[in-house]
């Protein structure tokens, strides 16, 4: 979440870099400008009248026609002499604008647009919604000689995703503030009561009860900070998990034992079924325990008395699948797309009946993604919920590692590194010669996996 502002800055810088490159390119072909700007992009394709003489220029300009950046060029008189298809699509225009005046007529009512033309400052741009489902970043570069405008370049980029991330960042900060404020308020209130008159006026039992409330909210705040630090370390790739080959079945049975007391208190039965032979997976056991434990805990928390949680472990093709199915209260369909969002709560009443930090499922999703896996949810309100986790098997991770061996980011992925190390160890043990991890054949891999 913390990298979003920097991402936005770099994207804005990219807009102006594109404008500078275009201006440089135009300047380097000054003698051909007259010929070029009498032609327009037509459907993203360039047309010229001077044949081979303009071949190189044609090729260079063709690159601009395929850019996802929208580019509009206006001459010294403010007439539009150049546009690409992306500019029309991003600005939601059917025809190119004839002049700068047309642009100001269409978009001048948007705050900040006019100032980009009247007081041009490099590095400035305006982001606005062109329609409800699209936000664009609008940048202007005015090239001047003394007081005379030589040309104007407008660069437009789709900023929908960046705006969504920005909105999520703001919501995240607001939610964190709210979640921390609640326990802090409780701690402050009970502490002040005890300090002012509570110790003298209350019995030992009442004082103990107040201190318990302070302790509970302190623990809740500690849990929230812990979850935030975990998400921050995952987001920033600062975690250094110990990745090794593990078996999923024993891990699940240990979790069932750990949650047995909570399940008994609510009279919920937890069952585990192994559907076929399940291969090992590369994982950090602690992270998987936390992810699976959170799902089981939710199954108990939102389960019904005399209910059940059925866990199915199987191997499907080359993946290990773990399904957690309960018959609890379920989740309404409108909430399902958002339950992995940070701080998203199905019950927004504020009663906090079930406690928690509101980060549990988002942590589950991040930990599963960290394991190169996926998680899906299905639910029917009043009938129960199913979470399905898919993890790459040992063999699948070997194949992914072989395919990614020459990737520049290979060494930054601890799962690839662990798989490479284990593959080399097993190859040596079983007499399979490997000169280059990227060239391991399927036949050699089969020999290793069958041992």
For each residue, the residues with C-beta under 8 A, 3 or more apart:
1: 4 168 169 172 231 232 235
2: 5 232 235 236
3: 6 7 235 236
4: 1 7 8 162 165 166 169
5: 2 8 9 169
6: 3 9 10
7: 3 4 10 11 162 165
8: 4 5 11 12 162 166
9: 5 6 12 13
10: 6 7 13 14
11: 7 8 14 15 137 157 159 162
12: 8 9 15 16 123 125 137 139
13: 9 10 16 17 123
14: 10 11 17 18 157
15: 11 12 18 19 69 125 137 139 155 157
16: 12 13 19 20 122 123 125 139 141 155
17: 13 14 20 21
18: 14 15 21 22 67 69 71 155
19: 15 16 22 23 71 139 141 153 155
20: 16 17 23 24 141
21: 17 18 24 25
22: 18 19 25 26 64 71 73 153 155
23: 19 20 26 27 141 143 151 153
24: 20 21 27 28
25: 21 22 28 29 60
26: 22 23 29 30 33 73 151
27: 23 24 30
28: 24 25
29: 25 26 32 33 36 57
30: 26 27 33
31: 34
32: 29 35 36 54 57
33: 26 29 30 36 37
34: 31 37 38
35: 32 38 39 48 49 50 54
36: 29 32 33 39 48 54 57 61 81 82
37: 33 34 73 75 81 82
38: 34 35 49 81
39: 35 36 46 47 48 49
40: 47 81 82 83 96
41: 44 45 46 65 82 83 84 85
42: 45 47
43: 85
44: 41 65 66 84 85
45: 41 42 62 65
46: 39 41 58 61 62 65
47: 39 40 42
48: 35 36 39 51 54 57 58
49: 35 38 39
50: 35 53 54
51: 48 54 55
52: 55
53: 50
54: 32 35 36 48 50 51 57 58
55: 51 52 58 59
56: 59 60
57: 29 32 36 48 54 60 61
58: 46 48 54 55 61 62
59: 55 56 62 63
60: 25 56 57 63 64
61: 36 46 57 58 64 65
62: 45 46 58 59 65 66
63: 59 60 66 67
64: 22 60 61 67 71 84
65: 41 44 45 46 61 62 84 85
66: 44 62 63
67: 18 63 64 70 71 84 86
68: 86 157 158
69: 15 18 86 155 156 157
70: 67 83 84 86 87 88 89 90 91 154 155 156 157
71: 18 19 22 64 67 82 83 84 86 87 153 154 155 156
72: 80 82 83 87 96 97 103 153 154 156
73: 22 26 37 80 81 82 83 151 152 153
74: 78 79 80 81 99 100 151 152 153 154
75: 37 78 79 81 151
76: 148 149 150 151
77:
78: 74 75 99 100 101 149 152
79: 74 75 98 99
80: 72 73 74 83 96 97 98 99 100 102
81: 36 37 38 40 73 74 75
82: 36 37 40 41 71 72 73
83: 40 41 70 71 72 73 80 87 88 96
84: 41 44 64 65 67 70 71 87 88
85: 41 43 44 65 88 89
86: 67 68 69 70 71 89 90 156
87: 70 71 72 83 84 90 91 93 96 154 156
88: 70 83 84 85 91 93 94 95 96
89: 70 85 86 92
90: 70 86 87 130 134 136 156 157 158
91: 70 87 88 106 107 130 136 156
92: 89 130 131 134
93: 87 88 96 97 106
94: 88
95: 88
96: 40 72 80 83 87 88 93
97: 72 80 93 100 102 103 106
98: 79 80 101 102
99: 74 78 79 80 102 103
100: 74 78 80 97 103 104 117 152
101: 78 98 104 105
102: 80 97 98 99 105 106
103: 72 97 99 100 106 107 108 154
104: 100 101 107 108 113 114 117
105: 101 102 108
106: 91 93 97 102 103
107: 91 103 104 110 113 138
108: 103 104 105 113 114
109: 113
110: 107 113 126 128
111: 126
112: 115 116 126
113: 104 107 108 109 110 116 117 126 138
114: 104 108 117 118
115: 112 118 119
116: 112 113 119 120 124 125 126 138 139 140
117: 100 104 113 114 120 140 142 152
118: 114 115
119: 115 116
120: 116 117 124 140 141 142
121: 124
122: 16 141
123: 12 13 16
124: 116 120 121 139
125: 12 15 16 116 137 138 139 140
126: 110 111 112 113 116 137 138 139
127: 135 136 137 138 159 162 163
128: 110 135 136 138
129: 132 134 135 136 163
130: 90 91 92 134 135 136
131: 92 134
132: 129
133: 160
134: 90 92 129 130 131 158 160
135: 127 128 129 130 158 159 160 162 163
136: 90 91 127 128 129 130 156 157 158 159 160
137: 11 12 15 125 126 127 156 157 159 162
138: 107 113 116 125 126 127 128 154 156
139: 12 15 16 19 116 124 125 126 154 155 156 157
140: 116 117 120 125 152 153 154 155
141: 16 19 20 23 120 122 152 153 154 155
142: 117 120 149 151 152
143: 23 149 150 151 152 153
144: 147 148 149 150
145: 148 150
146:
147: 144
148: 76 144 145
149: 76 78 142 143 144 152
150: 76 143 144 145
151: 23 26 73 74 75 76 142 143
152: 73 74 78 100 117 140 141 142 143 149
153: 19 22 23 71 72 73 74 140 141 143
154: 70 71 72 74 87 103 138 139 140 141
155: 15 16 18 19 22 69 70 71 139 140 141
156: 69 70 71 72 86 87 90 91 136 137 138 139
157: 11 14 15 68 69 70 90 136 137 139
158: 68 90 134 135 136 161
159: 11 127 135 136 137 162 163
160: 133 134 135 136 163 164
161: 158 164 165
162: 4 7 8 11 127 135 137 159 165 166
163: 127 129 135 159 160 166 167
164: 160 161 167 168
165: 4 7 161 162 168 169
166: 4 8 162 163 169 170
167: 163 164 170 171
168: 1 164 165 171 172 341 342
169: 1 4 5 165 166 172 173
170: 166 167 173 174
171: 167 168 174 175 343
172: 1 168 169 175 176 342 343
173: 169 170 176 177
174: 170 171 177 178
175: 171 172 178 179 342 343 358
176: 172 173 179 180 224 228 343
177: 173 174 180 181
178: 174 175 181 182
179: 175 176 182 224 343 357 358
180: 176 177 183 184 221 224
181: 177 178 184 185
182: 178 179 185 186 217
183: 180 186 187 217 218 220 221 224
184: 180 181 187 188 217 221
185: 181 182 188 189
186: 182 183 189 190 213 214 217
187: 183 184 190 191 214 217 218 221
188: 184 185 191 192
189: 185 186 192 193
190: 186 187 193 194 198 210 211 213 214
191: 187 188 194 195 214
192: 188 189 195 196
193: 189 190 196 197 198 210
194: 190 191 198 199 207 210 211
195: 191 192 198 199
196: 192 193
197: 193 200 201
198: 190 193 194 195 201 202 206 207 210
199: 194 195 202 207
200: 197
201: 197 198
202: 198 199 206 207 210
203: 206 207
204: 207 208
205: 208 209
206: 198 202 203 209 210
207: 194 198 199 202 203 204 210 211
208: 204 205 211 212
209: 205 206 212 213
210: 190 193 194 198 202 206 207 213 214
211: 190 194 207 208 214 215
212: 208 209 215 216
213: 186 190 209 210 216 217
214: 186 187 190 191 210 211 217 218
215: 211 212 218 219
216: 212 213 219 220
217: 182 183 184 186 187 213 214 220 221
218: 183 187 214 215 221 222
219: 215 216 222 223
220: 183 216 217 223 224 355 357
221: 180 183 184 187 217 218 224 225
222: 218 219 225 226
223: 219 220 226 227 357
224: 176 179 180 183 220 221 227 228 357 359
225: 221 222 228 229
226: 222 223 229 230
227: 223 224 230 231 357 359 360 363
228: 176 224 225 231 232 359
229: 225 226 232 233
230: 226 227 233 234 363
231: 1 227 228 234 235 342 359 362 363 366
232: 1 2 228 229 235 236 238
233: 229 230 236 238 239
234: 230 231 237 239 366 367 370
235: 1 2 3 231 232 366
236: 2 3 232 233
237: 234 412
238: 232 233
239: 233 234 370
240: 414
241: 284 286 287 370 414
242: 284
243: 282 283 284 414 415 417 418
244: 282 283 284 285 418
245: 280 281 282 394 422
246: 251 280 281 282 283 285 288
247: 250 251 278 280
248: 251 252 278 280 281 288 313 320 322 391
249: 252 253 272 274 278 313
250: 247 253 254
251: 246 247 248 254 255 285 288 289 292
252: 248 249 255 256 272 292 311 313 322
253: 249 250 256 257 272
254: 250 251 257 258 289
255: 251 252 258 259 289 292 293 296
256: 252 253 259 260 270 272 296 311
257: 253 254 260
258: 254 255 293
259: 255 256 262 263 270 293 296 297 300
260: 256 257 263 264 270
261: 264 265
262: 259 265 266 297 300
263: 259 260 266 267 268 269 270 300 309
264: 260 261 267 268
265: 261 262
266: 262 263 300 303 305 307
267: 263 264 305 306 307
268: 263 264 299 300 303 305 306 307 308 309
269: 263 307 308 309
270: 256 259 260 263 296 299 308 309 311
271: 308 309 310 311
272: 249 252 253 256 311 313
273: 310 311 312 313
274: 249 278 313 314
275: 312 313 314
276: 314 315
277: 315
278: 247 248 249 274 313 314 315 320
279: 315 320 393 394 395
280: 245 246 247 248 393 394
281: 245 246 248 320 371 391 392 393 394 397
282: 243 244 245 246 371 392 394 397 415 418 419 422
283: 243 244 246 287 288 371 391
284: 241 242 243 244 287 288 371
285: 244 246 251 288 289
286: 241 289 290
287: 241 283 284 290 291 367 370 371
288: 246 248 251 283 284 285 291 292 367 371
289: 251 254 255 285 286 292 293
290: 286 287 293 294 363 364 367
291: 287 288 294 295 363 364 367 368 389
292: 251 252 255 288 289 295 296 322 324 389
293: 255 258 259 289 290 296 297
294: 290 291 297 298 360 361 363 364
295: 291 292 298 299 324 364 387 389
296: 255 256 259 270 292 293 299 300 309 311 324
297: 259 262 293 294 300 301 360
298: 294 295 301 302 360 361
299: 268 270 295 296 302 303 309 324 326 328 385
300: 259 262 263 266 268 296 297 303 309
301: 297 298 354 356
302: 298 299 326 328 329 354 385
303: 266 268 299 300 307 308 309 326 327 328 329
304: 307 327 328 329
305: 266 267 268
306: 267 268
307: 266 267 268 269 303 304 326 327 328
308: 268 269 270 271 303 326 327
309: 263 268 269 270 271 296 299 300 303 324 325 326
310: 271 273 323 324 325 326
311: 252 256 270 271 272 273 296 322 323 324 325
312: 273 275 321 322 323 325
313: 248 249 252 272 273 274 275 278 320 321 322
314: 274 275 276 278 320 321 323
315: 276 277 278 279 318 319 320 321 393
316: 319 321 390
317:
318: 315 392 393 395 396 399
319: 315 316 390 391 392 393 396
320: 248 278 279 281 313 314 315 390 391 392 393
321: 312 313 314 315 316 388 389 390 391
322: 248 252 292 311 312 313 388 389 391
323: 310 311 312 314 386 387 388 389
324: 292 295 296 299 309 310 311 386 387 388 389
325: 309 310 311 312 384 385 386
326: 299 302 303 307 308 309 310 384 385 386
327: 303 304 307 308 383 384
328: 299 302 303 304 307 384 385
329: 302 303 304 381 382
330: 379 380 381 382 383 384 385
331: 335 336 339 346 377 379 381 385
332: 335 336 346 381
333: 336 379 381
334:
335: 331 332 338 339 344 346
336: 331 332 333 339 377 378 379
337:
338: 335 341 344
339: 331 335 336 344 346 361 377
340: 344 361 362 364 365 375
341: 168 338 344 362
342: 168 172 175 231 358 359 362
343: 171 172 175 176 179 358 359 362
344: 335 338 339 340 341 358 362
345: 348 358
346: 331 332 335 339
347: 351 353 354
348: 345
349:
350:
351: 347
352: 355
353: 347
354: 301 302 347
355: 220 352
356: 301 360
357: 179 220 223 224 227 360
358: 175 179 342 343 344 345
359: 224 227 228 231 342 343 362 363
360: 227 294 297 298 356 357 363 364
361: 294 298 339 340 364 365
362: 231 340 341 342 343 344 359 365 366
363: 227 230 231 290 291 294 359 360 366 367
364: 290 291 294 295 340 360 361 367 368 375
365: 340 361 362 368 369 375
366: 231 234 235 362 363 369 370
367: 234 287 288 290 291 363 364 370 371
368: 291 364 365 371 373 374 375 389 391
369: 365 366 372 373 374
370: 234 239 241 287 366 367
371: 281 282 283 284 287 288 367 368 391 392 415
372: 369 391 392 397 400 415
373: 368 369 389 390 391 392
374: 368 369 389 390
375: 340 364 365 368 387 388 389 390
376: 387 388 390
377: 331 336 339 385 386 387 388
378: 336 385 386 388
379: 330 331 333 336 383 384 385 386
380: 330 383 384
381: 329 330 331 332 333
382: 329 330
383: 327 330 379 380
384: 325 326 327 328 330 379 380
385: 299 302 325 326 328 330 331 377 378 379
386: 323 324 325 326 377 378 379
387: 295 323 324 375 376 377
388: 321 322 323 324 375 376 377 378
389: 291 292 295 321 322 323 324 368 373 374 375
390: 316 319 320 321 373 374 375 376
391: 248 281 283 319 320 321 322 368 371 372 373
392: 281 282 318 319 320 371 372 373 396 397 400
393: 279 280 281 315 318 319 320 396 397
394: 245 279 280 281 282 397 398 419 449
395: 279 318 398 399 445 449
396: 318 319 392 393 399 400
397: 281 282 372 392 393 394 400 401 415 419
398: 394 395 401 402 419 423 440 445 448 449
399: 318 395 396 402 403 445
400: 372 392 396 397 403 404 416 419
401: 397 398 404 405 416 419 420 423 437
402: 398 399 405 437 438 440 445
403: 399 400
404: 400 401 407 410 413 416
405: 401 402 410 420 436 437 438
406: 410 438
407: 404 410
408:
409: 412 413
410: 404 405 406 407 413 416 417
411: 416 417
412: 237 409
413: 404 409 410 416 417
414: 240 241 243 417 418
415: 243 282 371 372 397 418 419
416: 400 401 404 410 411 413 419 420
417: 243 410 411 413 414 420 421
418: 243 244 282 414 415 421 422
419: 282 394 397 398 400 401 415 416 422 423
420: 401 405 416 417 423 424 437
421: 417 418 424 425
422: 245 282 418 419 425 426
423: 398 401 419 420 426 427 434 437 440 448
424: 420 421 427 428 434 437
425: 421 422 428 429
426: 422 423 429 430 432 448 451
427: 423 424 430 432 433 434 440 444 448
428: 424 425 431 432
429: 425 426 451
430: 426 427 447 448 451
431: 428
432: 426 427 428 444 447 448
433: 427
434: 423 424 427 437 439 440 444
435: 439
436: 405 439 440
437: 401 402 405 420 423 424 434 440
438: 402 405 406
439: 434 435 436
440: 398 402 423 427 434 436 437 444 445
441: 444 445
442: 445 446
443: 446 447
444: 427 432 434 440 441 447 448
445: 395 398 399 402 440 441 442 448 449
446: 442 443 449 450
447: 430 432 443 444 450 451
448: 398 423 426 427 430 432 444 445 451
449: 394 395 398 445 446
450: 446 447
451: 426 429 430 447 448
